[in-house]
Amino acid sequence: MQIHFQANGMPVEFRRDRMTGTAVLVTPSETITLQTAVNPLTHLSIRLTRTWTATIAGTEVRIVKTRPLLLAGLRPHRYEVFVDGNPVATATGF
């Protein structure tokens, strides 16, 4: 999953690897790790939503992933990106 958006005039890309569960935010100047494959909670969760928060150039970026209740590994998830509380991007996929 890749989502491109702007935060405080800076291009940002959210990337999540379906196989490992690793999630990162990539900017021209840095890469922020939100979730790693070595954390067991990356792969096991009973919650339907997961929220990642990071600060980029003084701006709060929040990404909310919502998974389906049944057969979550086989069905697309919904991703919403908020910058300073305002929705800027929405995507569906793995």
HTML snippet that shows the backbone in 3Dmol.js (N, CA, C, O; Angstrom):
<script src="https://3Dmol.org/build/3Dmol-min.js"></script>
<div id="view" style="width:600px;height:400px;position:relative"></div>
<script>
const pdb = `
ATOM      1  N   MET A   1       0.842  -1.162   0.000  1.00  0.00           N
ATOM      2  CA  MET A   1       0.000   0.000   0.000  1.00  0.00           C
ATOM      3  C   MET A   1       0.889   1.226   0.000  1.00  0.00           C
ATOM      4  O   MET A   1       1.827   1.326   0.791  1.00  0.00           O
ATOM      5  N   GLN A   2       0.595   2.147  -0.878  1.00  0.00           N
ATOM      6  CA  GLN A   2       1.310   3.418  -0.938  1.00  0.00           C
ATOM      7  C   GLN A   2       0.293   4.542  -1.072  1.00  0.00           C
ATOM      8  O   GLN A   2      -0.615   4.481  -1.901  1.00  0.00           O
ATOM      9  N   ILE A   3       0.460   5.569  -0.242  1.00  0.00           N
ATOM     10  CA  ILE A   3      -0.413   6.738  -0.292  1.00  0.00           C
ATOM     11  C   ILE A   3       0.482   7.969  -0.312  1.00  0.00           C
ATOM     12  O   ILE A   3       1.352   8.122   0.545  1.00  0.00           O
ATOM     13  N   HIS A   4       0.273   8.837  -1.280  1.00  0.00           N
ATOM     14  CA  HIS A   4       1.032  10.077  -1.401  1.00  0.00           C
ATOM     15  C   HIS A   4       0.153  11.242  -0.939  1.00  0.00           C
ATOM     16  O   HIS A   4      -1.028  11.313  -1.279  1.00  0.00           O
ATOM     17  N   PHE A   5       0.744  12.153  -0.160  1.00  0.00           N
ATOM     18  CA  PHE A   5       0.015  13.332   0.309  1.00  0.00           C
ATOM     19  C   PHE A   5       1.021  14.415   0.680  1.00  0.00           C
ATOM     20  O   PHE A   5       2.231  14.190   0.636  1.00  0.00           O
ATOM     21  N   GLN A   6       0.513  15.594   1.047  1.00  0.00           N
ATOM     22  CA  GLN A   6       1.352  16.735   1.427  1.00  0.00           C
ATOM     23  C   GLN A   6       1.138  17.035   2.904  1.00  0.00           C
ATOM     24  O   GLN A   6       0.009  16.993   3.393  1.00  0.00           O
ATOM     25  N   ALA A   7       2.220  17.338   3.617  1.00  0.00           N
ATOM     26  CA  ALA A   7       2.147  17.771   5.006  1.00  0.00           C
ATOM     27  C   ALA A   7       2.997  19.027   5.146  1.00  0.00           C
ATOM     28  O   ALA A   7       4.222  18.971   5.043  1.00  0.00           O
ATOM     29  N   ASN A   8       2.344  20.152   5.379  1.00  0.00           N
ATOM     30  CA  ASN A   8       3.035  21.436   5.523  1.00  0.00           C
ATOM     31  C   ASN A   8       3.862  21.764   4.277  1.00  0.00           C
ATOM     32  O   ASN A   8       4.977  22.276   4.380  1.00  0.00           O
ATOM     33  N   GLY A   9       3.307  21.466   3.102  1.00  0.00           N
ATOM     34  CA  GLY A   9       3.981  21.744   1.839  1.00  0.00           C
ATOM     35  C   GLY A   9       5.047  20.742   1.450  1.00  0.00           C
ATOM     36  O   GLY A   9       5.687  20.899   0.410  1.00  0.00           O
ATOM     37  N   MET A  10       5.252  19.723   2.255  1.00  0.00           N
ATOM     38  CA  MET A  10       6.285  18.716   1.996  1.00  0.00           C
ATOM     39  C   MET A  10       5.626  17.431   1.475  1.00  0.00           C
ATOM     40  O   MET A  10       4.642  16.973   2.057  1.00  0.00           O
ATOM     41  N   PRO A  11       6.148  16.843   0.395  1.00  0.00           N
ATOM     42  CA  PRO A  11       5.579  15.579  -0.087  1.00  0.00           C
ATOM     43  C   PRO A  11       5.906  14.442   0.883  1.00  0.00           C
ATOM     44  O   PRO A  11       7.042  14.299   1.334  1.00  0.00           O
ATOM     45  N   VAL A  12       4.892  13.644   1.190  1.00  0.00           N
ATOM     46  CA  VAL A  12       5.037  12.522   2.112  1.00  0.00           C
ATOM     47  C   VAL A  12       4.425  11.294   1.468  1.00  0.00           C
ATOM     48  O   VAL A  12       3.418  11.375   0.764  1.00  0.00           O
ATOM     49  N   GLU A  13       5.052  10.153   1.720  1.00  0.00           N
ATOM     50  CA  GLU A  13       4.522   8.896   1.205  1.00  0.00           C
ATOM     51  C   GLU A  13       4.386   7.912   2.372  1.00  0.00           C
ATOM     52  O   GLU A  13       5.337   7.693   3.123  1.00  0.00           O
ATOM     53  N   PHE A  14       3.202   7.327   2.513  1.00  0.00           N
ATOM     54  CA  PHE A  14       2.973   6.264   3.485  1.00  0.00           C
ATOM     55  C   PHE A  14       3.129   4.946   2.752  1.00  0.00           C
ATOM     56  O   PHE A  14       2.536   4.740   1.692  1.00  0.00           O
ATOM     57  N   ARG A  15       3.928   4.056   3.319  1.00  0.00           N
ATOM     58  CA  ARG A  15       4.135   2.737   2.717  1.00  0.00           C
ATOM     59  C   ARG A  15       3.875   1.663   3.761  1.00  0.00           C
ATOM     60  O   ARG A  15       4.322   1.769   4.903  1.00  0.00           O
ATOM     61  N   ARG A  16       3.144   0.625   3.356  1.00  0.00           N
ATOM     62  CA  ARG A  16       2.938  -0.519   4.234  1.00  0.00           C
ATOM     63  C   ARG A  16       3.130  -1.787   3.408  1.00  0.00           C
ATOM     64  O   ARG A  16       2.512  -1.962   2.358  1.00  0.00           O
ATOM     65  N   ASP A  17       3.995  -2.664   3.901  1.00  0.00           N
ATOM     66  CA  ASP A  17       4.270  -3.930   3.237  1.00  0.00           C
ATOM     67  C   ASP A  17       3.287  -4.969   3.764  1.00  0.00           C
ATOM     68  O   ASP A  17       3.241  -5.234   4.965  1.00  0.00           O
ATOM     69  N   ARG A  18       2.518  -5.543   2.879  1.00  0.00           N
ATOM     70  CA  ARG A  18       1.489  -6.510   3.258  1.00  0.00           C
ATOM     71  C   ARG A  18       2.078  -7.765   3.892  1.00  0.00           C
ATOM     72  O   ARG A  18       1.495  -8.307   4.830  1.00  0.00           O
ATOM     73  N   MET A  19       3.202  -8.228   3.408  1.00  0.00           N
ATOM     74  CA  MET A  19       3.786  -9.477   3.890  1.00  0.00           C
ATOM     75  C   MET A  19       4.435  -9.342   5.262  1.00  0.00           C
ATOM     76  O   MET A  19       4.287 -10.232   6.100  1.00  0.00           O
ATOM     77  N   THR A  20       5.142  -8.261   5.504  1.00  0.00           N
ATOM     78  CA  THR A  20       5.845  -8.098   6.783  1.00  0.00           C
ATOM     79  C   THR A  20       5.069  -7.254   7.787  1.00  0.00           C
ATOM     80  O   THR A  20       5.297  -7.367   8.992  1.00  0.00           O
ATOM     81  N   GLY A  21       4.164  -6.417   7.313  1.00  0.00           N
ATOM     82  CA  GLY A  21       3.429  -5.531   8.197  1.00  0.00           C
ATOM     83  C   GLY A  21       4.159  -4.244   8.516  1.00  0.00           C
ATOM     84  O   GLY A  21       3.644  -3.412   9.263  1.00  0.00           O
ATOM     85  N   THR A  22       5.344  -4.064   7.968  1.00  0.00           N
ATOM     86  CA  THR A  22       6.122  -2.853   8.221  1.00  0.00           C
ATOM     87  C   THR A  22       5.414  -1.639   7.616  1.00  0.00           C
ATOM     88  O   THR A  22       4.966  -1.677   6.470  1.00  0.00           O
ATOM     89  N   ALA A  23       5.319  -0.565   8.401  1.00  0.00           N
ATOM     90  CA  ALA A  23       4.700   0.676   7.927  1.00  0.00           C
ATOM     91  C   ALA A  23       5.660   1.833   8.188  1.00  0.00           C
ATOM     92  O   ALA A  23       6.203   1.965   9.285  1.00  0.00           O
ATOM     93  N   VAL A  24       5.867   2.675   7.164  1.00  0.00           N
ATOM     94  CA  VAL A  24       6.771   3.816   7.287  1.00  0.00           C
ATOM     95  C   VAL A  24       6.174   5.045   6.605  1.00  0.00           C
ATOM     96  O   VAL A  24       5.341   4.936   5.705  1.00  0.00           O
ATOM     97  N   LEU A  25       6.620   6.211   7.056  1.00  0.00           N
ATOM     98  CA  LEU A  25       6.353   7.473   6.388  1.00  0.00           C
ATOM     99  C   LEU A  25       7.670   7.952   5.795  1.00  0.00           C
ATOM    100  O   LEU A  25       8.674   8.028   6.503  1.00  0.00           O
ATOM    101  N   VAL A  26       7.679   8.272   4.517  1.00  0.00           N
ATOM    102  CA  VAL A  26       8.900   8.687   3.833  1.00  0.00           C
ATOM    103  C   VAL A  26       8.739  10.132   3.369  1.00  0.00           C
ATOM    104  O   VAL A  26       7.783  10.471   2.670  1.00  0.00           O
ATOM    105  N   THR A  27       9.695  10.981   3.771  1.00  0.00           N
ATOM    106  CA  THR A  27       9.751  12.366   3.326  1.00  0.00           C
ATOM    107  C   THR A  27      11.088  12.550   2.607  1.00  0.00           C
ATOM    108  O   THR A  27      11.933  11.656   2.663  1.00  0.00           O
ATOM    109  N   PRO A  28      11.301  13.673   1.938  1.00  0.00           N
ATOM    110  CA  PRO A  28      12.595  13.896   1.292  1.00  0.00           C
ATOM    111  C   PRO A  28      13.770  13.892   2.263  1.00  0.00           C
ATOM    112  O   PRO A  28      14.897  13.603   1.860  1.00  0.00           O
ATOM    113  N   SER A  29      13.527  14.208   3.537  1.00  0.00           N
ATOM    114  CA  SER A  29      14.635  14.317   4.481  1.00  0.00           C
ATOM    115  C   SER A  29      14.730  13.183   5.499  1.00  0.00           C
ATOM    116  O   SER A  29      15.770  13.031   6.141  1.00  0.00           O
ATOM    117  N   GLU A  30      13.673  12.380   5.665  1.00  0.00           N
ATOM    118  CA  GLU A  30      13.724  11.325   6.674  1.00  0.00           C
ATOM    119  C   GLU A  30      12.733  10.211   6.380  1.00  0.00           C
ATOM    120  O   GLU A  30      11.816  10.365   5.574  1.00  0.00           O
ATOM    121  N   THR A  31      12.939   9.085   7.055  1.00  0.00           N
ATOM    122  CA  THR A  31      12.013   7.958   7.017  1.00  0.00           C
ATOM    123  C   THR A  31      11.616   7.652   8.454  1.00  0.00           C
ATOM    124  O   THR A  31      12.475   7.400   9.299  1.00  0.00           O
ATOM    125  N   ILE A  32      10.330   7.674   8.729  1.00  0.00           N
ATOM    126  CA  ILE A  32       9.812   7.434  10.074  1.00  0.00           C
ATOM    127  C   ILE A  32       9.155   6.059  10.094  1.00  0.00           C
ATOM    128  O   ILE A  32       8.214   5.802   9.343  1.00  0.00           O
ATOM    129  N   THR A  33       9.654   5.177  10.956  1.00  0.00           N
ATOM    130  CA  THR A  33       9.078   3.837  11.083  1.00  0.00           C
ATOM    131  C   THR A  33       7.894   3.894  12.033  1.00  0.00           C
ATOM    132  O   THR A  33       8.026   4.332  13.176  1.00  0.00           O
ATOM    133  N   LEU A  34       6.731   3.449  11.556  1.00  0.00           N
ATOM    134  CA  LEU A  34       5.521   3.434  12.365  1.00  0.00           C
ATOM    135  C   LEU A  34       5.271   2.061  12.984  1.00  0.00           C
ATOM    136  O   LEU A  34       4.736   1.951  14.087  1.00  0.00           O
ATOM    137  N   GLN A  35       5.665   1.023  12.257  1.00  0.00           N
ATOM    138  CA  GLN A  35       5.421  -0.346  12.697  1.00  0.00           C
ATOM    139  C   GLN A  35       6.466  -1.249  12.067  1.00  0.00           C
ATOM    140  O   GLN A  35       6.761  -1.123  10.878  1.00  0.00           O
ATOM    141  N   THR A  36       7.037  -2.170  12.861  1.00  0.00           N
ATOM    142  CA  THR A  36       8.069  -3.062  12.340  1.00  0.00           C
ATOM    143  C   THR A  36       7.615  -4.508  12.391  1.00  0.00           C
ATOM    144  O   THR A  36       6.699  -4.861  13.134  1.00  0.00           O
ATOM    145  N   ALA A  37       8.259  -5.330  11.603  1.00  0.00           N
ATOM    146  CA  ALA A  37       7.915  -6.754  11.534  1.00  0.00           C
ATOM    147  C   ALA A  37       8.381  -7.521  12.760  1.00  0.00           C
ATOM    148  O   ALA A  37       7.860  -8.603  13.029  1.00  0.00           O
ATOM    149  N   VAL A  38       9.342  -7.001  13.514  1.00  0.00           N
ATOM    150  CA  VAL A  38       9.860  -7.717  14.679  1.00  0.00           C
ATOM    151  C   VAL A  38       8.946  -7.612  15.899  1.00  0.00           C
ATOM    152  O   VAL A  38       9.119  -8.366  16.857  1.00  0.00           O
ATOM    153  N   ASN A  39       7.997  -6.714  15.886  1.00  0.00           N
ATOM    154  CA  ASN A  39       7.039  -6.579  16.973  1.00  0.00           C
ATOM    155  C   ASN A  39       5.911  -7.594  16.764  1.00  0.00           C
ATOM    156  O   ASN A  39       5.237  -7.534  15.736  1.00  0.00           O
ATOM    157  N   PRO A  40       5.677  -8.527  17.704  1.00  0.00           N
ATOM    158  CA  PRO A  40       4.626  -9.530  17.515  1.00  0.00           C
ATOM    159  C   PRO A  40       3.228  -8.936  17.397  1.00  0.00           C
ATOM    160  O   PRO A  40       2.352  -9.546  16.785  1.00  0.00           O
ATOM    161  N   LEU A  41       3.006  -7.759  17.971  1.00  0.00           N
ATOM    162  CA  LEU A  41       1.687  -7.138  17.875  1.00  0.00           C
ATOM    163  C   LEU A  41       1.391  -6.603  16.477  1.00  0.00           C
ATOM    164  O   LEU A  41       0.261  -6.210  16.187  1.00  0.00           O
ATOM    165  N   THR A  42       2.400  -6.586  15.615  1.00  0.00           N
ATOM    166  CA  THR A  42       2.184  -6.183  14.232  1.00  0.00           C
ATOM    167  C   THR A  42       1.258  -7.164  13.526  1.00  0.00           C
ATOM    168  O   THR A  42       0.449  -6.765  12.688  1.00  0.00           O
ATOM    169  N   HIS A  43       1.373  -8.428  13.857  1.00  0.00           N
ATOM    170  CA  HIS A  43       0.639  -9.474  13.146  1.00  0.00           C
ATOM    171  C   HIS A  43      -0.584  -9.975  13.897  1.00  0.00           C
ATOM    172  O   HIS A  43      -1.445 -10.620  13.298  1.00  0.00           O
ATOM    173  N   LEU A  44      -0.682  -9.701  15.176  1.00  0.00           N
ATOM    174  CA  LEU A  44      -1.803 -10.188  15.976  1.00  0.00           C
ATOM    175  C   LEU A  44      -2.541  -9.016  16.611  1.00  0.00           C
ATOM    176  O   LEU A  44      -1.962  -8.239  17.370  1.00  0.00           O
ATOM    177  N   SER A  45      -3.818  -8.902  16.291  1.00  0.00           N
ATOM    178  CA  SER A  45      -4.620  -7.839  16.870  1.00  0.00           C
ATOM    179  C   SER A  45      -6.084  -8.220  16.786  1.00  0.00           C
ATOM    180  O   SER A  45      -6.534  -8.766  15.779  1.00  0.00           O
ATOM    181  N   ILE A  46      -6.831  -7.928  17.852  1.00  0.00           N
ATOM    182  CA  ILE A  46      -8.268  -8.183  17.812  1.00  0.00           C
ATOM    183  C   ILE A  46      -9.044  -6.912  17.467  1.00  0.00           C
ATOM    184  O   ILE A  46     -10.249  -6.963  17.219  1.00  0.00           O
ATOM    185  N   ARG A  47      -8.359  -5.791  17.452  1.00  0.00           N
ATOM    186  CA  ARG A  47      -9.008  -4.517  17.131  1.00  0.00           C
ATOM    187  C   ARG A  47      -9.207  -4.381  15.626  1.00  0.00           C
ATOM    188  O   ARG A  47      -8.411  -4.877  14.828  1.00  0.00           O
ATOM    189  N   LEU A  48     -10.273  -3.707  15.264  1.00  0.00           N
ATOM    190  CA  LEU A  48     -10.558  -3.483  13.847  1.00  0.00           C
ATOM    191  C   LEU A  48      -9.852  -2.253  13.301  1.00  0.00           C
ATOM    192  O   LEU A  48      -9.702  -2.117  12.087  1.00  0.00           O
ATOM    193  N   THR A  49      -9.415  -1.355  14.180  1.00  0.00           N
ATOM    194  CA  THR A  49      -8.708  -0.160  13.711  1.00  0.00           C
ATOM    195  C   THR A  49      -7.338  -0.070  14.369  1.00  0.00           C
ATOM    196  O   THR A  49      -7.147  -0.487  15.511  1.00  0.00           O
ATOM    197  N   ARG A  50      -6.409   0.474  13.633  1.00  0.00           N
ATOM    198  CA  ARG A  50      -5.065   0.737  14.134  1.00  0.00           C
ATOM    199  C   ARG A  50      -4.713   2.161  13.715  1.00  0.00           C
ATOM    200  O   ARG A  50      -4.940   2.552  12.570  1.00  0.00           O
ATOM    201  N   THR A  51      -4.159   2.931  14.647  1.00  0.00           N
ATOM    202  CA  THR A  51      -3.820   4.324  14.386  1.00  0.00           C
ATOM    203  C   THR A  51      -2.331   4.543  14.594  1.00  0.00           C
ATOM    204  O   THR A  51      -1.764   4.131  15.606  1.00  0.00           O
ATOM    205  N   TRP A  52      -1.704   5.201  13.619  1.00  0.00           N
ATOM    206  CA  TRP A  52      -0.302   5.590  13.721  1.00  0.00           C
ATOM    207  C   TRP A  52      -0.256   7.113  13.710  1.00  0.00           C
ATOM    208  O   TRP A  52      -0.978   7.752  12.945  1.00  0.00           O
ATOM    209  N   THR A  53       0.591   7.695  14.556  1.00  0.00           N
ATOM    210  CA  THR A  53       0.732   9.144  14.623  1.00  0.00           C
ATOM    211  C   THR A  53       2.211   9.508  14.560  1.00  0.00           C
ATOM    212  O   THR A  53       3.047   8.855  15.184  1.00  0.00           O
ATOM    213  N   ALA A  54       2.525  10.553  13.802  1.00  0.00           N
ATOM    214  CA  ALA A  54       3.902  11.040  13.692  1.00  0.00           C
ATOM    215  C   ALA A  54       3.861  12.549  13.480  1.00  0.00           C
ATOM    216  O   ALA A  54       2.844  13.105  13.066  1.00  0.00           O
ATOM    217  N   THR A  55       4.977  13.194  13.770  1.00  0.00           N
ATOM    218  CA  THR A  55       5.108  14.630  13.537  1.00  0.00           C
ATOM    219  C   THR A  55       6.122  14.856  12.422  1.00  0.00           C
ATOM    220  O   THR A  55       7.264  14.404  12.498  1.00  0.00           O
ATOM    221  N   ILE A  56       5.677  15.567  11.382  1.00  0.00           N
ATOM    222  CA  ILE A  56       6.532  15.866  10.235  1.00  0.00           C
ATOM    223  C   ILE A  56       6.526  17.371  10.035  1.00  0.00           C
ATOM    224  O   ILE A  56       5.477  17.963   9.785  1.00  0.00           O
ATOM    225  N   ALA A  57       7.679  17.983  10.141  1.00  0.00           N
ATOM    226  CA  ALA A  57       7.846  19.435   9.951  1.00  0.00           C
ATOM    227  C   ALA A  57       6.867  20.226  10.820  1.00  0.00           C
ATOM    228  O   ALA A  57       6.283  21.211  10.369  1.00  0.00           O
ATOM    229  N   GLY A  58       6.695  19.788  12.064  1.00  0.00           N
ATOM    230  CA  GLY A  58       5.809  20.486  12.985  1.00  0.00           C
ATOM    231  C   GLY A  58       4.332  20.243  12.742  1.00  0.00           C
ATOM    232  O   GLY A  58       3.487  20.923  13.325  1.00  0.00           O
ATOM    233  N   THR A  59       4.014  19.288  11.894  1.00  0.00           N
ATOM    234  CA  THR A  59       2.639  18.970  11.554  1.00  0.00           C
ATOM    235  C   THR A  59       2.315  17.559  12.020  1.00  0.00           C
ATOM    236  O   THR A  59       3.093  16.634  11.791  1.00  0.00           O
ATOM    237  N   GLU A  60       1.168  17.389  12.674  1.00  0.00           N
ATOM    238  CA  GLU A  60       0.767  16.054  13.119  1.00  0.00           C
ATOM    239  C   GLU A  60       0.126  15.284  11.973  1.00  0.00           C
ATOM    240  O   GLU A  60      -0.814  15.761  11.338  1.00  0.00           O
ATOM    241  N   VAL A  61       0.646  14.093  11.720  1.00  0.00           N
ATOM    242  CA  VAL A  61       0.104  13.206  10.688  1.00  0.00           C
ATOM    243  C   VAL A  61      -0.443  11.977  11.399  1.00  0.00           C
ATOM    244  O   VAL A  61       0.256  11.337  12.185  1.00  0.00           O
ATOM    245  N   ARG A  62      -1.702  11.654  11.113  1.00  0.00           N
ATOM    246  CA  ARG A  62      -2.342  10.488  11.712  1.00  0.00           C
ATOM    247  C   ARG A  62      -2.885   9.606  10.599  1.00  0.00           C
ATOM    248  O   ARG A  62      -3.566  10.085   9.693  1.00  0.00           O
ATOM    249  N   ILE A  63      -2.584   8.328  10.672  1.00  0.00           N
ATOM    250  CA  ILE A  63      -3.069   7.368   9.689  1.00  0.00           C
ATOM    251  C   ILE A  63      -3.895   6.333  10.424  1.00  0.00           C
ATOM    252  O   ILE A  63      -3.441   5.747  11.407  1.00  0.00           O
ATOM    253  N   VAL A  64      -5.110   6.109   9.945  1.00  0.00           N
ATOM    254  CA  VAL A  64      -6.019   5.155  10.560  1.00  0.00           C
ATOM    255  C   VAL A  64      -6.286   4.041   9.563  1.00  0.00           C
ATOM    256  O   VAL A  64      -6.755   4.288   8.453  1.00  0.00           O
ATOM    257  N   LYS A  65      -5.979   2.797   9.973  1.00  0.00           N
ATOM    258  CA  LYS A  65      -6.246   1.627   9.136  1.00  0.00           C
ATOM    259  C   LYS A  65      -7.414   0.878   9.750  1.00  0.00           C
ATOM    260  O   LYS A  65      -7.392   0.562  10.939  1.00  0.00           O
ATOM    261  N   THR A  66      -8.430   0.594   8.958  1.00  0.00           N
ATOM    262  CA  THR A  66      -9.588  -0.164   9.404  1.00  0.00           C
ATOM    263  C   THR A  66      -9.652  -1.452   8.601  1.00  0.00           C
ATOM    264  O   THR A  66      -9.685  -1.434   7.370  1.00  0.00           O
ATOM    265  N   ARG A  67      -9.668  -2.572   9.319  1.00  0.00           N
ATOM    266  CA  ARG A  67      -9.722  -3.863   8.631  1.00  0.00           C
ATOM    267  C   ARG A  67     -11.128  -4.426   8.707  1.00  0.00           C
ATOM    268  O   ARG A  67     -11.885  -4.076   9.613  1.00  0.00           O
ATOM    269  N   PRO A  68     -11.492  -5.299   7.766  1.00  0.00           N
ATOM    270  CA  PRO A  68     -12.807  -5.931   7.822  1.00  0.00           C
ATOM    271  C   PRO A  68     -12.874  -6.936   8.976  1.00  0.00           C
ATOM    272  O   PRO A  68     -11.845  -7.436   9.431  1.00  0.00           O
ATOM    273  N   LEU A  69     -14.061  -7.220   9.431  1.00  0.00           N
ATOM    274  CA  LEU A  69     -14.243  -8.126  10.557  1.00  0.00           C
ATOM    275  C   LEU A  69     -13.910  -9.571  10.182  1.00  0.00           C
ATOM    276  O   LEU A  69     -13.223 -10.268  10.929  1.00  0.00           O
ATOM    277  N   LEU A  70     -14.389 -10.009   9.044  1.00  0.00           N
ATOM    278  CA  LEU A  70     -14.193 -11.399   8.624  1.00  0.00           C
ATOM    279  C   LEU A  70     -13.182 -11.507   7.488  1.00  0.00           C
ATOM    280  O   LEU A  70     -13.181 -10.687   6.571  1.00  0.00           O
ATOM    281  N   LEU A  71     -12.330 -12.513   7.552  1.00  0.00           N
ATOM    282  CA  LEU A  71     -11.334 -12.791   6.501  1.00  0.00           C
ATOM    283  C   LEU A  71     -10.494 -11.555   6.174  1.00  0.00           C
ATOM    284  O   LEU A  71     -10.325 -11.197   5.009  1.00  0.00           O
ATOM    285  N   ALA A  72      -9.981 -10.919   7.203  1.00  0.00           N
ATOM    286  CA  ALA A  72      -9.256  -9.651   7.027  1.00  0.00           C
ATOM    287  C   ALA A  72      -8.025  -9.794   6.145  1.00  0.00           C
ATOM    288  O   ALA A  72      -7.659  -8.841   5.457  1.00  0.00           O
ATOM    289  N   GLY A  73      -7.376 -10.950   6.143  1.00  0.00           N
ATOM    290  CA  GLY A  73      -6.192 -11.129   5.313  1.00  0.00           C
ATOM    291  C   GLY A  73      -6.502 -11.272   3.840  1.00  0.00           C
ATOM    292  O   GLY A  73      -5.610 -11.147   3.001  1.00  0.00           O
ATOM    293  N   LEU A  74      -7.752 -11.532   3.518  1.00  0.00           N
ATOM    294  CA  LEU A  74      -8.148 -11.740   2.124  1.00  0.00           C
ATOM    295  C   LEU A  74      -8.939 -10.579   1.545  1.00  0.00           C
ATOM    296  O   LEU A  74      -9.228 -10.558   0.349  1.00  0.00           O
ATOM    297  N   ARG A  75      -9.287  -9.619   2.379  1.00  0.00           N
ATOM    298  CA  ARG A  75     -10.103  -8.496   1.926  1.00  0.00           C
ATOM    299  C   ARG A  75      -9.353  -7.184   2.119  1.00  0.00           C
ATOM    300  O   ARG A  75      -8.529  -7.072   3.027  1.00  0.00           O
ATOM    301  N   PRO A  76      -9.631  -6.184   1.273  1.00  0.00           N
ATOM    302  CA  PRO A  76      -8.919  -4.906   1.373  1.00  0.00           C
ATOM    303  C   PRO A  76      -9.236  -4.153   2.666  1.00  0.00           C
ATOM    304  O   PRO A  76     -10.330  -4.258   3.219  1.00  0.00           O
ATOM    305  N   HIS A  77      -8.247  -3.396   3.125  1.00  0.00           N
ATOM    306  CA  HIS A  77      -8.381  -2.558   4.309  1.00  0.00           C
ATOM    307  C   HIS A  77      -8.575  -1.112   3.866  1.00  0.00           C
ATOM    308  O   HIS A  77      -8.213  -0.747   2.747  1.00  0.00           O
ATOM    309  N   ARG A  78      -9.142  -0.296   4.741  1.00  0.00           N
ATOM    310  CA  ARG A  78      -9.365   1.121   4.437  1.00  0.00           C
ATOM    311  C   ARG A  78      -8.333   1.952   5.204  1.00  0.00           C
ATOM    312  O   ARG A  78      -8.144   1.763   6.406  1.00  0.00           O
ATOM    313  N   TYR A  79      -7.677   2.862   4.509  1.00  0.00           N
ATOM    314  CA  TYR A  79      -6.662   3.745   5.097  1.00  0.00           C
ATOM    315  C   TYR A  79      -7.139   5.186   4.954  1.00  0.00           C
ATOM    316  O   TYR A  79      -7.562   5.609   3.878  1.00  0.00           O
ATOM    317  N   GLU A  80      -7.065   5.935   6.058  1.00  0.00           N
ATOM    318  CA  GLU A  80      -7.406   7.356   6.047  1.00  0.00           C
ATOM    319  C   GLU A  80      -6.220   8.136   6.603  1.00  0.00           C
ATOM    320  O   GLU A  80      -5.646   7.757   7.624  1.00  0.00           O
ATOM    321  N   VAL A  81      -5.855   9.223   5.931  1.00  0.00           N
ATOM    322  CA  VAL A  81      -4.723  10.047   6.343  1.00  0.00           C
ATOM    323  C   VAL A  81      -5.255  11.414   6.761  1.00  0.00           C
ATOM    324  O   VAL A  81      -6.011  12.052   6.028  1.00  0.00           O
ATOM    325  N   PHE A  82      -4.845  11.854   7.957  1.00  0.00           N
ATOM    326  CA  PHE A  82      -5.235  13.147   8.491  1.00  0.00           C
ATOM    327  C   PHE A  82      -3.973  13.960   8.764  1.00  0.00           C
ATOM    328  O   PHE A  82      -3.010  13.452   9.338  1.00  0.00           O
ATOM    329  N   VAL A  83      -3.987  15.220   8.351  1.00  0.00           N
ATOM    330  CA  VAL A  83      -2.892  16.144   8.639  1.00  0.00           C
ATOM    331  C   VAL A  83      -3.482  17.267   9.477  1.00  0.00           C
ATOM    332  O   VAL A  83      -4.367  17.991   9.021  1.00  0.00           O
ATOM    333  N   ASP A  84      -2.989  17.410  10.705  1.00  0.00           N
ATOM    334  CA  ASP A  84      -3.527  18.369  11.680  1.00  0.00           C
ATOM    335  C   ASP A  84      -5.035  18.213  11.847  1.00  0.00           C
ATOM    336  O   ASP A  84      -5.754  19.204  11.982  1.00  0.00           O
ATOM    337  N   GLY A  85      -5.512  16.971  11.836  1.00  0.00           N
ATOM    338  CA  GLY A  85      -6.928  16.677  12.055  1.00  0.00           C
ATOM    339  C   GLY A  85      -7.805  16.777  10.826  1.00  0.00           C
ATOM    340  O   GLY A  85      -8.987  16.440  10.892  1.00  0.00           O
ATOM    341  N   ASN A  86      -7.261  17.235   9.695  1.00  0.00           N
ATOM    342  CA  ASN A  86      -8.029  17.371   8.467  1.00  0.00           C
ATOM    343  C   ASN A  86      -7.758  16.175   7.545  1.00  0.00           C
ATOM    344  O   ASN A  86      -6.602  15.826   7.307  1.00  0.00           O
ATOM    345  N   PRO A  87      -8.824  15.546   7.024  1.00  0.00           N
ATOM    346  CA  PRO A  87      -8.600  14.414   6.118  1.00  0.00           C
ATOM    347  C   PRO A  87      -7.982  14.886   4.804  1.00  0.00           C
ATOM    348  O   PRO A  87      -8.462  15.842   4.195  1.00  0.00           O
ATOM    349  N   VAL A  88      -6.908  14.205   4.368  1.00  0.00           N
ATOM    350  CA  VAL A  88      -6.241  14.594   3.127  1.00  0.00           C
ATOM    351  C   VAL A  88      -6.194  13.459   2.110  1.00  0.00           C
ATOM    352  O   VAL A  88      -6.021  13.712   0.918  1.00  0.00           O
ATOM    353  N   ALA A  89      -6.345  12.221   2.554  1.00  0.00           N
ATOM    354  CA  ALA A  89      -6.283  11.099   1.608  1.00  0.00           C
ATOM    355  C   ALA A  89      -7.022   9.900   2.180  1.00  0.00           C
ATOM    356  O   ALA A  89      -7.064   9.689   3.393  1.00  0.00           O
ATOM    357  N   THR A  90      -7.598   9.126   1.283  1.00  0.00           N
ATOM    358  CA  THR A  90      -8.259   7.877   1.636  1.00  0.00           C
ATOM    359  C   THR A  90      -7.910   6.854   0.571  1.00  0.00           C
ATOM    360  O   THR A  90      -7.884   7.169  -0.619  1.00  0.00           O
ATOM    361  N   ALA A  91      -7.643   5.633   0.998  1.00  0.00           N
ATOM    362  CA  ALA A  91      -7.318   4.572   0.044  1.00  0.00           C
ATOM    363  C   ALA A  91      -7.830   3.244   0.577  1.00  0.00           C
ATOM    364  O   ALA A  91      -8.023   3.069   1.781  1.00  0.00           O
ATOM    365  N   THR A  92      -8.043   2.324  -0.334  1.00  0.00           N
ATOM    366  CA  THR A  92      -8.462   0.978   0.016  1.00  0.00           C
ATOM    367  C   THR A  92      -7.502  -0.001  -0.625  1.00  0.00           C
ATOM    368  O   THR A  92      -7.201   0.111  -1.814  1.00  0.00           O
ATOM    369  N   GLY A  93      -7.025  -0.949   0.139  1.00  0.00           N
ATOM    370  CA  GLY A  93      -6.103  -1.933  -0.404  1.00  0.00           C
ATOM    371  C   GLY A  93      -5.440  -2.716   0.711  1.00  0.00           C
ATOM    372  O   GLY A  93      -5.883  -2.676   1.859  1.00  0.00           O
ATOM    373  N   PHE A  94      -4.389  -3.419   0.374  1.00  0.00           N
ATOM    374  CA  PHE A  94      -3.688  -4.258   1.341  1.00  0.00           C
ATOM    375  C   PHE A  94      -2.451  -3.548   1.777  1.00  0.00           C
ATOM    376  O   PHE A  94      -1.696  -4.071   2.597  1.00  0.00           O
TER     377      PHE A  94
END
`;
const viewer = $3Dmol.createViewer("view");
viewer.addModel(pdb, "pdb");
viewer.setStyle({}, {cartoon: {color: "spectrum"}});
viewer.zoomTo();
viewer.render();
</script>
